[in-house]
Amino acid sequence: MELKTLRVEHHGAVATIWIHRPHRNNAWTGTMHGEFRAVMDELDNDDTVRVVVITGDGRMFCPGADGAALASHVERGGYDPGTPDDLVDPAYGVRPQFAADFAWMLGLRVVTIAAMNGAAAGAGLVLACYCDLRFAAAGAKFTTAHGKLNYPAEYGLSWLLPRLVGLTHANDLLLSSRVFLAEEAEAMGMVNQVLPANEVYPAAMAYAEQLVTQVSPASLATTKRQIAVDLLHNDPAHAVRQAQALIELMATQPDFVEAMRVFMREPDAEWSQPPQAFEPPGRPL
């Protein structure tokens, strides 16, 4: 598809999505929302891609909804997401709990890394929080933003944020919609690392490269699936039993033999299996 608001680059097993509306500081639009879903679905179904890095073109990551789009809601007398009618459903059929805007990111096979090169607010912060890992620019300003727009907490952030930073921090950020810096986000566990702005994307890419060279494709995808599914319940015994079933299944795969060869200090692994997320036998939770 022809993209108007995003750019996509491929670097071996790592793909980069650039949020590309520099003339509007990468503000989020309905068109961008539709394109992002379509691009992520395409990458998730591409067996050559294992990690996707998401970053912003220019000096901001994504400051949330475009101001002009917000103003149009007033003119129309209500909220209009502005998304196309034929929205793609990434991670379709994985779990019904993931079948909603941004929540589908939890059901993806690929690992997602947010390289937050600058400010993030509203939908931009939501996007970053649904990624698996986050690197942020020193001094970058973040905010949930919704309170000052007479909106509720958006896109399930009331579910996700307490799981990222704990209830006390989440209450603060969601109830106040205050601005906070990347350094505070790191201290509360929202971001993995804070770096100078020009080092954020290279650091995210280096981490992504480490994942694709040192971790088997099936293990990477399966572990991501385990983390996402285990967020849905409060049953450690179930998680243990599922893990044991997966071990029995994956130990029969060719890449287990390859992993043992490397473990015995042989040369680097040459993985042969596709990067699939294995599901344990039996009825899923």
C-alpha positions as CSV (number, residue, x, y, z in Angstrom):
1,M,0.0,0.0,0.0
2,E,1.1,3.6,-0.6
3,L,1.9,5.2,2.8
4,K,1.1,8.8,3.5
5,T,2.1,9.1,7.2
6,L,4.6,6.4,7.8
7,R,7.9,5.2,6.3
8,V,9.1,1.6,6.6
9,E,12.7,0.4,6.3
10,H,14.1,-3.2,6.5
11,H,17.5,-4.1,8.1
12,G,17.7,-7.8,7.9
13,A,15.4,-9.3,10.5
14,V,14.7,-5.8,12.0
15,A,12.2,-3.4,10.5
16,T,11.8,0.2,11.4
17,I,8.6,2.2,11.2
18,W,9.1,5.9,11.0
19,I,6.2,8.1,12.1
20,H,6.4,10.5,9.2
21,R,4.5,13.8,9.6
22,P,7.3,16.1,10.4
23,H,5.3,19.2,9.3
24,R,2.8,18.4,12.1
25,N,5.4,17.1,14.6
26,N,4.2,13.5,13.8
27,A,0.7,14.2,15.3
28,W,-1.6,11.2,15.1
29,T,-4.5,11.0,12.6
30,G,-7.1,8.5,11.5
31,T,-5.1,7.9,8.3
32,M,-2.0,7.2,10.4
33,H,-4.0,4.9,12.6
34,G,-5.2,2.8,9.6
35,E,-1.7,2.7,8.0
36,F,-0.1,1.7,11.3
37,R,-2.4,-1.3,11.7
38,A,-1.9,-2.4,8.0
39,V,1.9,-2.1,8.2
40,M,2.1,-4.0,11.5
41,D,-0.1,-6.7,10.1
42,E,2.2,-7.0,7.1
43,L,5.4,-7.1,9.1
44,D,3.9,-9.6,11.6
45,N,3.1,-12.0,8.7
46,D,6.6,-11.6,7.2
47,D,8.7,-14.5,8.5
48,T,11.9,-12.6,7.7
49,V,11.0,-9.9,10.3
50,R,11.4,-10.6,14.0
51,V,11.7,-7.2,15.6
52,V,10.1,-3.9,14.7
53,V,11.5,-0.6,16.0
54,I,9.0,2.4,16.0
55,T,10.4,5.9,16.1
56,G,9.6,9.5,15.0
57,D,10.9,11.5,12.1
58,G,12.3,14.8,13.3
59,R,12.4,16.1,16.9
60,M,9.2,14.4,18.3
61,F,8.0,10.8,18.7
62,C,4.3,11.5,18.6
63,P,2.5,14.3,20.5
64,G,-0.9,12.6,20.2
65,A,-3.9,13.6,18.1
66,D,-3.6,16.3,15.5
67,G,-5.0,19.6,16.8
68,A,-7.0,20.2,13.6
69,A,-8.6,16.7,14.0
70,L,-9.6,17.5,17.6
71,A,-11.1,20.8,16.6
72,S,-13.2,19.0,13.9
73,H,-14.9,16.9,16.7
74,V,-16.4,20.1,18.0
75,E,-17.7,21.0,14.5
76,R,-19.2,17.6,14.1
77,G,-20.8,17.6,17.5
78,G,-19.1,14.4,18.7
79,Y,-16.0,12.2,18.5
80,D,-15.0,10.9,15.0
81,P,-11.8,8.8,14.9
82,G,-11.4,9.5,11.2
83,T,-10.2,6.0,10.5
84,P,-11.0,4.2,7.2
85,D,-13.9,1.7,7.1
86,D,-11.6,-1.2,6.0
87,L,-9.3,-1.3,9.1
88,V,-6.9,-4.2,9.1
89,D,-7.1,-6.6,12.1
90,P,-3.5,-7.4,13.2
91,A,-3.1,-10.5,15.4
92,Y,-6.6,-11.6,14.4
93,G,-7.8,-14.6,16.2
94,V,-4.9,-14.8,18.8
95,R,-7.0,-14.0,21.8
96,P,-10.3,-12.1,22.1
97,Q,-8.8,-10.0,24.8
98,F,-6.4,-8.5,22.3
99,A,-9.0,-7.6,19.7
100,A,-9.2,-3.9,20.1
101,D,-7.2,-0.7,19.1
102,F,-3.6,-1.0,20.3
103,A,-4.3,-4.0,22.4
104,W,-3.7,-6.1,19.3
105,M,0.0,-5.2,19.7
106,L,0.1,-7.6,22.7
107,G,-0.9,-10.5,20.3
108,L,1.7,-9.9,17.7
109,R,4.5,-12.4,16.9
110,V,7.1,-9.7,16.4
111,V,8.8,-7.9,19.3
112,T,8.2,-4.1,19.2
113,I,10.6,-1.5,20.5
114,A,9.6,2.2,20.9
115,A,12.6,4.5,20.1
116,M,11.1,7.6,21.7
117,N,13.2,10.3,20.1
118,G,11.2,13.1,21.6
119,A,7.9,14.1,23.2
120,A,5.0,11.7,23.4
121,A,1.4,12.4,24.5
122,G,-2.0,10.9,24.2
123,A,-2.1,8.3,21.5
124,G,1.7,8.6,21.0
125,L,2.3,7.6,24.7
126,V,-0.3,4.8,24.3
127,L,1.6,3.5,21.3
128,A,4.9,3.5,23.2
129,C,3.4,1.8,26.2
130,Y,1.9,-1.1,24.2
131,C,5.4,-1.7,22.7
132,D,7.4,-4.4,24.5
133,L,10.4,-2.2,25.2
134,R,11.0,1.6,25.3
135,F,14.2,3.8,24.8
136,A,13.7,7.5,25.4
137,A,15.5,10.8,24.7
138,A,16.8,12.6,27.7
139,G,14.5,15.5,28.7
140,A,11.7,14.3,26.5
141,K,8.3,15.4,27.8
142,F,5.5,12.8,28.2
143,T,1.8,13.1,29.2
144,T,-1.3,11.0,29.1
145,A,-3.0,14.3,28.0
146,H,-6.7,13.1,28.1
147,G,-7.8,15.0,31.3
148,K,-7.2,18.4,29.7
149,L,-9.3,17.4,26.7
150,N,-12.4,16.1,28.7
151,Y,-11.5,12.6,27.6
152,P,-11.3,9.4,29.7
153,A,-8.0,7.5,29.9
154,E,-7.5,6.3,26.3
155,Y,-7.1,2.9,24.6
156,G,-7.0,0.8,27.7
157,L,-4.2,2.8,29.3
158,S,-6.1,2.4,32.6
159,W,-5.4,-1.4,32.3
160,L,-1.9,-1.2,30.9
161,L,-0.2,1.6,32.9
162,P,-0.7,0.1,36.4
163,R,1.0,-3.1,35.0
164,L,3.9,-1.0,33.7
165,V,4.6,1.3,36.6
166,G,2.4,0.2,39.5
167,L,-0.9,1.6,40.7
168,T,0.4,4.6,42.6
169,H,2.4,6.0,39.7
170,A,-0.4,5.1,37.2
171,N,-3.0,6.9,39.3
172,D,-0.8,10.0,39.4
173,L,-0.2,10.1,35.6
174,L,-3.8,9.2,34.6
175,L,-5.7,11.4,37.1
176,S,-3.5,14.5,36.7
177,S,-2.5,14.3,33.0
178,R,0.6,16.2,34.1
179,V,3.7,16.5,32.1
180,F,6.7,14.3,33.2
181,L,10.1,13.8,31.8
182,A,11.9,10.7,30.4
183,E,14.1,10.6,33.4
184,E,11.1,10.2,35.7
185,A,9.6,7.6,33.3
186,E,12.8,5.6,33.7
187,A,12.8,5.9,37.4
188,M,9.2,4.5,37.6
189,G,9.9,1.7,35.1
190,M,8.1,3.0,32.1
191,V,11.2,3.2,29.9
192,N,14.1,0.8,29.8
193,Q,16.8,3.4,29.1
194,V,17.2,7.2,28.7
195,L,19.9,8.4,26.3
196,P,20.8,11.6,24.4
197,A,18.3,12.1,21.6
198,N,20.7,11.2,18.8
199,E,21.6,7.9,20.5
200,V,18.0,6.6,21.1
201,Y,17.4,5.0,17.7
202,P,20.9,3.5,17.4
203,A,20.5,2.0,20.9
204,A,17.1,0.5,20.0
205,M,18.5,-0.9,16.8
206,A,21.5,-2.4,18.6
207,Y,19.2,-4.1,21.1
208,A,17.0,-5.4,18.3
209,E,20.0,-6.8,16.6
210,Q,21.0,-8.5,19.8
211,L,17.6,-10.1,20.0
212,V,17.7,-11.5,16.4
213,T,21.3,-12.8,16.7
214,Q,21.3,-14.3,20.2
215,V,17.8,-15.6,20.7
216,S,16.1,-18.3,18.6
217,P,13.2,-17.0,16.5
218,A,10.7,-19.4,18.0
219,S,11.8,-18.7,21.5
220,L,11.5,-14.9,21.0
221,A,8.0,-15.2,19.6
222,T,6.8,-17.7,22.1
223,T,8.2,-15.9,25.1
224,K,6.4,-12.7,23.9
225,R,3.2,-14.7,23.6
226,Q,3.6,-16.1,27.1
227,I,4.1,-12.7,28.7
228,A,1.0,-11.3,26.9
229,V,-1.2,-14.2,27.8
230,D,-0.1,-14.3,31.4
231,L,-1.1,-10.7,31.8
232,L,-4.7,-11.9,31.4
233,H,-4.8,-14.0,34.5
234,N,-3.7,-14.3,38.1
235,D,-2.8,-18.0,38.2
236,P,0.9,-18.8,38.6
237,A,0.3,-22.5,38.5
238,H,-1.4,-22.2,35.1
239,A,1.6,-20.2,33.8
240,V,4.0,-23.0,35.1
241,R,1.9,-25.8,33.5
242,Q,1.8,-23.9,30.2
243,A,5.5,-23.3,30.3
244,Q,6.1,-27.0,30.9
245,A,3.9,-28.0,28.0
246,L,5.8,-25.6,25.8
247,I,9.2,-27.0,26.9
248,E,8.0,-30.5,25.9
249,L,6.8,-29.3,22.6
250,M,9.8,-27.0,21.7
251,A,12.4,-29.6,22.8
252,T,11.3,-31.7,19.8
253,Q,12.1,-29.0,17.3
254,P,15.2,-28.8,15.1
255,D,16.3,-25.5,16.7
256,F,16.6,-27.1,20.1
257,V,19.3,-29.4,18.7
258,E,21.0,-26.3,17.2
259,A,20.7,-24.5,20.6
260,M,22.4,-27.4,22.3
261,R,25.2,-27.4,19.8
262,V,25.9,-23.7,20.5
263,F,25.5,-24.3,24.3
264,M,28.4,-26.8,24.0
265,R,30.5,-23.9,22.7
266,E,30.2,-24.6,19.0
267,P,30.1,-21.7,16.5
268,D,27.1,-19.3,16.3
269,A,23.7,-20.8,15.8
270,E,22.1,-21.1,12.4
271,W,18.4,-21.1,13.2
272,S,16.2,-23.0,10.7
273,Q,12.7,-22.7,12.1
274,P,10.3,-19.9,11.2
275,P,9.7,-17.3,13.9
276,Q,6.4,-18.8,15.1
277,A,4.8,-18.3,18.5
278,F,4.2,-21.8,19.8
279,E,0.9,-22.4,21.7
280,P,0.8,-25.0,24.4
281,P,-1.4,-28.1,23.8
282,G,-4.9,-28.0,25.2
283,R,-7.5,-25.4,25.7
284,P,-6.0,-21.8,26.0
285,L,-6.9,-19.6,28.9
